[in-house]
Amino acid sequence: MAGLSRCVSVLQSVRRCIAGVHCDSRDRVLPCLGGDFTLDEIERDHILRVTRRAPTVDDAAQILGIDGSTLWRKRKKFGAG
């Protein structure tokens, strides 16, 4: 039954994302591709997600396809550095 509950949760999330809105577990609205968000909002969210899961900042920069100093400047710009 837990699997079905998780599936329903994922489908609801996908539906919101298709509508251009995605909420995290704290009901904060997060950017979703195709939604009414600026490129800066989408870039900020993507950078934060990648840096959270990457073991190091250098690994995050490599995943993002940018130089480490560029990532440092972007994190500073977005208040995440």
SULSUL-V527928 format. One record per backbone hydrogen bond with DSSP energy under -1.0 kcal/mol. NH is the residue of the N-H (numbers start at 0). CO is the residue of the C=O. Records with the same first field share a line. If there is no record, write none. Layout:
# SULSUL-V527928
NH=CO ; CO
This chain:
# SULSUL-V527928
4=0
5=1
6=2
7=3
8=4
9=5
10=6
11=7
12=8
13=9
14=10
15=11
16=12
17=13
18=14
19=16
20=15
21=29
23=27
26=23
29=21
34=31
36=34
41=37
42=38
43=39
44=40
45=41
46=42
47=43
48=44
49=45
50=46
51=47
52=48
53=49
59=55
60=56
61=57
62=58
63=59
65=60
70=66
71=67
72=68
73=69
74=70
75=71
76=72
77=73
78=75
79=74
